[in-house]
Amino acid sequence: MAESKSSGEDPQETTAATEATNTPDTTDTEREWAQAAQSEFTKGNYATALTHLNQLQGSRPKDAKVLMNKAVIEYYKSDLKKTETFRKQLVDICSQCGFKIDEVDSTDEVDRSVIHLNHCIILYHLHQYRASLSLLDKMYTSLESLEESVGIGVCLVMAECHLGAHHPERALAVIAHTETTFLPQPLPHTPSHKQPQQEKENKSPEKSSVSGGTGSTSSSSSSSSSSSSSSTSTTTDEIRCSATQEQLRGKLQQLRVRSLLMMRALRVAKKELKTIVTHAVTAGNSLNVTLISLKSQLEYLRGNFRKAIKVLNQCAAIPPPSLTYGPSLGVMYYNNLGVIHLGLGKPTVACLYLQKALQETQLSEESNSSTLPGDTLSSRPLYQLSSNVQPQLYYNLGVTLLHMNKPDKAFDFLLEVLQVHSMNPRLWLRLAECCIAVHKSGLGEDMGSKKAIVQGTVGLGLHRKICLATCISDHNRKCCDPQSESDAAFPEPTLEFARLCLSNALTLLPENASTASLTDEQEASGVMPELYPAGPSSPLRGTEVVSLRVSALACSAYVSLCLSDYSTALRHAEKLLVTHPKIPGVYKLLGHLYAGEALISLGKVSEAVAHLDPRLVGDLTLSPSAQETGPSPTLNVSNQGWYLGSTATAMQVMRYNLSVAYTLRGELEKANNLLKEVWTESNGSMPAQVIMLAMYIQLRMGHVDVMKNIVKKNILLT
């Protein structure tokens, strides 16, 4: 349920700069200004670069390239904080050039494509993945007509957006096409590549994250390479180009591993990650936070929780970067530790770590608080805007609190996530489970308490009379007035809202999900399963979709029974029984129990008897095999009341319900014999419901003395 986040990723490209103005009508002075501006920008001297561009703008006031480069430098001068101002500048440049920023044409020039790419990068960091992808898709179709640096930027941002939108299969397709287009030949791993790559990595984060800076640099170096006759210059350019390609290859490999882990293709991900780690060790480079996080996440998904913690602790030896891209190292570390401890069945420890991760997020927000009230886009740099992982933390914390039997607090956290991820069926189901848990906790201890049988006493001594309760618990509540449906829309942990949540979950779950498991050969050959997005957690496989549908139907049947909507409860229970041929045994049992109770309440006792046959109880498997669904927390649940923790308890519950059906049908002898079996197997620890039914049957059969004996031994003497 709760998912591990592989934070500490490489910095995402921020803004792109166009190539220096170099048209046939450009004067020598203008070229000098442009080259000087580009040189100062590369060195990080943004004020000096802006001075040169102002001179160039005075000579070429309507040149789109000049306007674009000036906007980029001003943005970098503000430490990438004036995002809203930069967006307005992009719109103004588009208006001056006669096109719209949100419309991409296949005939767009290079400078236009850079503007569109900058806009898409801004949308990515604002988590507006769909809006960014709508523009990137059009640029992706005409990739060959774009400048190489712009095309690479389009592919990288597109892959990141697909991962952010939880479509890893689409990201894999983009990664494969990028390798085919921009890395046609395998790069030789020679020592000569090591030095330029290290120099690139040692640059300041702003420079290394500029797709346009890299773009204009590669354009300039390719021009000088073609115009220079010096073999030394050519060799230097080739080394620089080779290092750039090697860096691109490493970035694509990391994106592929992230996609494979999101798809739960663990065998292929392990092989790919091993290749990356081996290459890093061979090159003499130490593992960065990204690779350590990916290794830890792989071990977590494989169920090796303790090994995942051991790998994750290697991050503590890495000094934190001066500037953080994405979630901070502390947020990533504590969140992952919390998720792993939940997998270990330690929800209390997991909650502690997740709260620490939330505190780290709040500290980061306070340190980057905006000086302008209401200007949220100016509170932090662009590369930190995408670091808002509060929905993920709230989701993990909500699921953890649900496991800690604190459904009311879990409901509040999950409700916050609903504002961002309203299309997640798993989230709707978790909210419904919180509502059901709150309802169950409100019933008190009357489920099996013998004290609930006695409502009161009248008189003293020999004349004392015992008043028995008419019912043990008020599970079933009548539906209120016709306004109950409108009241259900108000988010509170009630059964009415649970019914609405379950209806949404069943609507969002696909009907015909493929449950076929892939073989090792299929995964190795690149065949991937069909996935269904469920952010902020990983996408769902077909088997997980079926498991969620089964859980939602079981919860829906229970909620409908509690709300006295017996027809709906019967419909959901019958759907539960035919959902999948390999339905887990415990859900099959619940389906028969709920169907039998609904039929009894509808007056169809004979049909209910067929559902309450004890022979229907099989293996009480809670979930499919771990290979199909991935690791699931193994939590210890105390066996209170009639919790179905064993097949023997399930048999007792079925016999009790069948005894009730026989009693209602007037077959008291059959009911009494079944109840005796339940009584014998309970070893004296008898729930109140069984005692009440036994007294009723004995009274109906005229055995008053037996009934009094039951009262003395099971009520008065306890």
Protein Blocks (a to p, Z undefined) as FASTA:
>chain_A
ZZcddehiacddfbdcddddddfklcfklmmmmmmmmmmmmnopaklmmmmmmmmmmmmm
mbmklmmmmmmmmmmmnoomammlmmmmmmmmmmmnopafkbccfkbcfklmmmmmmmmm
mmmmnopaklmmmmmmmmmmmmmmpcfklmmmmmmmmmmmmmmnopaklmmmmmmmmmmm
mmmbccdddfklmmmmmmmmmpcfklmmmmklmmmmmmmmmmmmmmpcbfklmmmmmmmm
mmmmmmmmmmmmmmmmmmmmmnopaklmmmmmmmmmmmmmmnopacdfklmmmmmmmmmm
nopamlmmmmmmmmmmpccdfbdghjdfklmmmmmmmmmmmmnopaklmmmmmmmmmmmm
mmmmmmmccfbghilmlmpcfklmmmpcklmmmmmmmmmmmmnopaklmmmmmmmmmmmm
mmbmklmmmmmmmmmmmmmmmnojmlmpmklmpnbdedehjllccdddfbfbdfbacddd
fklmmmmmpccddfklmmmmmmmmmmmpcfbdcfbdcdfklmmnopacddddddfbdcdd
fklmmmmmmmmmmmmmmmmmmnopaklmmmmmmmmmmmpmklcfklmmmmmmmmmmmmmm
nopaklmmmmmgfklpccddfbdcfklnopadddddddehjacfbfklmmmmmmmmmmmm
mmmnopamlmmmmmmmmmmmnnopacfklmmmmmmmmmmnopaklmmmmmmmmmmmZZ
